[in-house]
Amino acid sequence: MFSLSGKVPGYLLGKYQMGVTVVFTLLFAIIFLLIVPPFPDNTFCIISAALLLASRLLLYKIGKKTAPTYLGYIIWCLVEALLISLLYTFGFQKQFQLPVFGMTLAKMVFVLAPPHIMSALYFSMQEKDNVIRLMNYGNVVTDETFTAQNSQKITLFDNNGVMKLSVSAYNLYFIESDDNYIKVWYRDNNGTMKQYMLRCKLKTVEESFADSDLVRCHRQYIVNMAHVAMLYRLKDSYELRLDIEGMDPIPVTKTYESNVLSRFNSR
């Protein structure tokens, strides 16, 4: 259920999405200006576009650290309209006039709101998580000999239900978040380390495999505890070292520290 206190999805805060939103807004504004020209000066349009671009870049940087709430995002958009209206009222008028400011603000809200809403709807429709499942093949009648290591399979399906990847749960080493995608790192039958990328949220993976050996240890990582060779204590945190030669350690953040320690000690 939609809530103003909920977090804005990451797929609306990506660099590409922000760029498309700005371009779409500018195109919409140009069309609007041709129909109802509210401003006498092209310089104002250029400065407003620069201000909007700077605002979106700042929002992108903030969103990389912590996603704003829907309410915060709406307020941010309203502040953009307010700043541009103040810029016009004070910078392009000889004196401040409340009616002019009010009319300018109303027009700016109309210019900014539709493209923001339409681009959000477009990216929401475009964003469809692949289905990820943990399937148990131990009870399947087959001529293949299953072991404890390969009786469970991690399967990845696309939005049409077509299987894209099926790998033994034991052969999956870790999953790494990369913006709106995840990278699944696994060994193939030849023992070669490979990666498979798909559009998905790490949160979806975490919820799908809650009862498996896959454990969230960082906002960017989920690891297979079966391949953790060492839990190394740093000054203020921990890091996991997997049984893969040459692989960089995977950090453990405070948020997931207790769960990782518990799962490591219970092996």
Protein Blocks (a to p, Z undefined) as FASTA:
>chain_A
ZZfkbccdfklmgmklmmmmmmmmmmmmmmmmmmmccbfbfklmmmmmmmmmmmmmmmmm
mmmmoccdfklmmmmmmmmmmmmmmmmmmmmcfbdcfklmmmmmmmmmmmmmmmmmmmmm
mmmmmpccdddddddfklpccfbdcdfklmpccddddfkopafbdcdfklpmbdcdehja
ccdddddfkopacdddddddfklmmmmmmmmmbdcfbfkbccdfklmmbdcddfklccdd
dfbehiacddddfklmmmmmmmmmmZZ
